[in-house]
Amino acid sequence: MVIAIVGASGAVGQELLRVLEQRQFPVSELRLFGSARSAGSHYIFRGQSYTVQLLEHGDAFKGVDIAFASAGAGVSREYAEDITRHGAILIDNSSAFRMDADVPLVVPEVNAADTLVRPRGIIANPNCTTIQMVVALNAIERLSHIRRVHVATYQAASGAGAQAMKELEAQYRQVLNGEQPTVEKFAYQLAYNLIPHIDVFTDNGYTKEEMKMYNETRKIMHSDIRVSATCVRVPSLRAHSESVWVETEQPITVKQAQEAFATAPGCVLMDEPAEKKYPMPLFLSGKDEVFIGRVRQDLTDDCGLSFWCVSDQIRKGAALNAVQIAEYLLNHAITTQ
């Protein structure tokens, strides 16, 4: 297949290259695109060097089968028509089209078949925090319908990009050296701190990041589920964590929930508290699955369950999920509209 990557120099673009290679995705031709700053850069894919082309309006995507875009919502909106004009399928990692009624929003473990109806030739990749949560929620939904969810996220610096990771590392060095830390990518110093603020605040007091978890979850799961989120940036480098409480229509035992998590696609149960075995981002960065632990009955509600989950948001929360969408298309007649 002829594959294009828009935003090839970014953290997700680089991860896309790694995932495509690791999963042996059939790539007959690769085209890389980027901004003026990254154009001319060279990257190795399967032993061959590829040069990043300047992203411009025109016919550069003619002949492309699937294009992955991870360069921000503005870029996706501006170039979507150029990308899809000649029949390429755009798998977009930005927020540009996620809530458009005629664009499927897909997590393959949950709603893969939605990819087959894409009137605009666009499939949206959900927000990273939503992806890992719905993979876990889907296991519970199979046992009993979920009425509502409360979730607190613990989001690593990498969620704000490669430069944010570098800033966090620099801040630790600067603080330890008695220097004033550099603060550019976050609202405040992140090293030795927590910031309960990701994305901009909306009129209802929630941030856009938190509202994404509400709206995207309902669209992906085709559900009336209600989600109340508090999203927090934490001083870890990579992989997001979430503390999740769910209320189901029917009571579910801890054992039932653990069995559901252990057998659900994309999930790994890591829940042995007596042995101090539970998911932690330090050890799960670079992994593909959503790891779940601390499963317990809620003490205030017979229909309530609590659990903790960790997933690498650059992989499952972005690049891997996009490639899994492409794999599904490849295996289910990608020309179906």
N, C-alpha and C positions, 0 to 999 in steps of 0.2 A: 504494500500500500504506500501511496505517496502521503507523507506526513509533514505538517508544518507546525512550528511552535512560535507563537508570538509572545515576546517577553522572554526570550531564551536565556538571557544573562541573569535573570532574577533567581531568587532562591527556589521558587516553584518550577521555573523553566529548567534549571539545572537538575532538579529532582525528577522532572519528567524524562529527561535524557537517561538518567540512571534507571528509572523504573522500566522504561521501554526496553532498555538493554537487558536488565535482569530478568524480565518476564518473556524475553525473546519474542517481542511483538514483531510481526512481519512488516518490516520497513524496506521498501524497494528504493525509495528516494526520500531524503530529509531536507527540508528547507527551514532555516532559522531566520527569524525576524526580530528587530529591536529598534530602539530609539537611536538618534544620532550619536548619543554617548556610547552605546554598545555596538553599533554597526562597525564591522571590521574585526570584531573579536573572533577568536578561533576556539572551537570546542571539539573534543574527540568523542566520536560515537562509533562503537564497534571497530576501533582501530583506525578510523578514517577521520581526517580533519575537515570540519565544516566552518564556513565563514558566516557570521551574522550579517544579513542584508538589512538595509534601512527600510523600515516599514513605511510604505507610501501608497497612495491611492493608485489603482490601476488593476492590471491583470496578473499580478505576481502569484495569485492563488489558483490560476487556471491549471487544471490537472490534479489538484490536491484532493485527496479523499477525505481526510480528517485533519482539522486544524485545532490545535490546543491554544487557547489564549489565556495568558496570565500577566497582563500588563496594566490592569486597572480598569474600572468601569468606563471611564471616559474614552480610553483607547478602544475598548470593545464596542461601545456604541458607535464610534466614528467609523470603524473599519468592518463592522459586521457585514454590511452589504458587499464590500469588496471581497471578503472572505467567502461568502456563500453564493456569490453571483453565478459561478460556473459549476455549482453542485457540491462543493465541499461542505461537510458537516462541521459546524463550529461547536466545540465543547469548551464552554467559557467558564473560567474560574473566578470571574468578578461578580459583583452584585448587580450588574447592569440589567440582566433579564430574568433574574430568579423568580420574581413575582408576576411576570407577564403571563397572562392566561394561556397564550399560545406557545409557550416555551416550557417543555418538561423540566422539572427540577428533580434530579435523580441521585439516589444512593442505591447502587445495584443490589445490595443485600435486601433492600426494602421494596423498591418499585422499579426494577429494571425494565419491565415491559413498557413503561411510560416513554422510553427512548424511541419507540417505534412510531410514535405520532408526534411529528415535529414539523409543522407546516412552514416554519420560517427557516428550517435547516439548522436550528440552534438548540443545543441542550445545555442547561445550566448546571454547574457544579455548586452544591450548596456551601454555606459558610462552614468553616472547619469545626466549630463547636457544635453545630447542628448535626453534622455528619456522624461524629462519634456517638452523640447521644441517641440518635434515631436507630443506629445499628443495635445498640443495647435495648432501647425501648421496644423494638420490633419483636424481640424474644419474649418480652412480657405481654405484649399485645396479642400474641398467639394464644396465650392462656386466658386472658380476660381483657376486655376493653379498658384502656387507660383514660380516666376522666381528666386528670390534671397532673401537672409536674411542677415541682419547685426545684431549681437547679442553681448552684453556685459554681462558677467556673474559676479555674486557677490556670491562667493562660500564660504560656512561656513567651519570652522576648521574641522568639522566631516568628510568632504570629504577626509581628509588625515588620518582618523582612530581615534580610541578611545584615543590613546596616544596623538594625536595632540590636541584633545579637552582638555585633562588634562594639556597639555603644555600651551594652551591659558589661561586657568583659573589660572595656576600658574604665568604666566607672569603678569596678572593684579594684583595679590597679591604682587608680587615682586616689580613692578613699584610703587605701592601705598606705599610700605614699604621703598622705597628708595634704593632697592637692584638692582643689575644687573640681568636682566631677562635671564632665561635659553632659549637658542635657539638651538634646535636639529631637530625638525620635519619640520621646514620651513627655507627658505633661509635667512630670517630676522625676527626680532621681529614682531609678528602679533598684539599683543595688542596695541591699539591706532594707528594702521597702516593699510595700504592696500598694498598688494604685487601683481603687475601685471605680475605674473609668476607662472604658474601651469604646472608641468611636464617639460621635457627638451625642449630646443629650437631646431628647425629643420633648415635646410639650407635656407628655404624661410623666416625665421624670425618669423614664427608662432611656438607656442609650440605644442607638441604632443596632449595636451588636446584640443587645438583649432582646430587642423587638424582632431581629432576624430569627432568633431561636423560637419565638412564638409563632411567627407567620410561616417560616419555612417548614417547621415540623408538621403543621397542619396540612400543608400542600403535599409534602412527601408521603405522609402516612394516609392521606385522603381521610382525615379524621377531624372531629370536633374537639380534639384534645386541647387543653389550655396549658400554657407554659409561662411560668413566672421566673425570670432569670436575673441573677446578679453576676456580672462579668468582671473579673478582677485580673489585672496583670501582675504576675509574680516574677521574682528574680531568678527563674530557671531559664536555661537556654532553649530547650526544645522539648516538645511533647506537652499537650494540654491535659489537665486533670479536671474532673467534674464530680461534685457531690450531688447526687440526684435522689429526690424523694418522689415517689409516684403513688397515686391513688387509683385503684382499679375498681371496676364494678363489682367483682366478686373477690373474696379473700384468696390470696395466694400464699402458700407456705414458703418459708425460706428454702426448703429442699426443692420444691417445685421450681422456684426461681433459679436456683443454682443449676439444676438440670437443664433448664431452658437456655441459660447463658452458655453452659458447657457444650451444647449441641447446635447453637444458632450459628449461621454463616457469619464469618467475620469477627466472631467473639472468642475470647479465651478467658476461661474462669481461673482466677488466681486468688483463691479465698481460703486460706488456712491461717486464721489469726493466731492460733496457739503456737504456730511455727513462725510467726511474724512474716507470713507470706501474703503480700497484697501489692497491687500495682503501684509503681513509682516511676516518674518520668526519667529519673537518672538512668534507670536500667532498661527502659523501653523505647528510647529514641532510636529511630531507624527501623523499628518493627512495623509490620503491616496491619496487625489486628487491633481491635479494641479490647483492652484488658479490663476485667471486671472483678472487683473484690468487695470486702466489707458488706456483704449482702446480709440484711437484717430486717426483722419485722419492726415497723414503726410503733412506738409505744403509745401513740395518741390516736391511732386509727387502725381498726381491724383490717381495713382494706388498703393499708399503707405499707410500702416497702421502701427501704433506703439502700443505696449502693454507691460505690465509688468506681469511677472508670478513668482510664488513661489511654491516650492514643497519640501517635506522632502526627501532628496536624499538617506537616509538610508532605507526608506520605498519604495516609488515609484521609486526612483532612483536606487534601488538595490534589497532588500529582497522582497518587495511586488510584484514588476514586475516579479521576478523569480517565486514566488508562483502563480501568475496569469497565467504564462505560463504553470505551472504544472496543474492548474485547467482546462485550455483549453484542454490539452492533455487528462486529465481524462474524460472530457465530449465529446471528439471526437476521441475515439478509439486509445489509445496510441500506439498500435502495428502497425499502418499504417506507412509505410516507403516510 
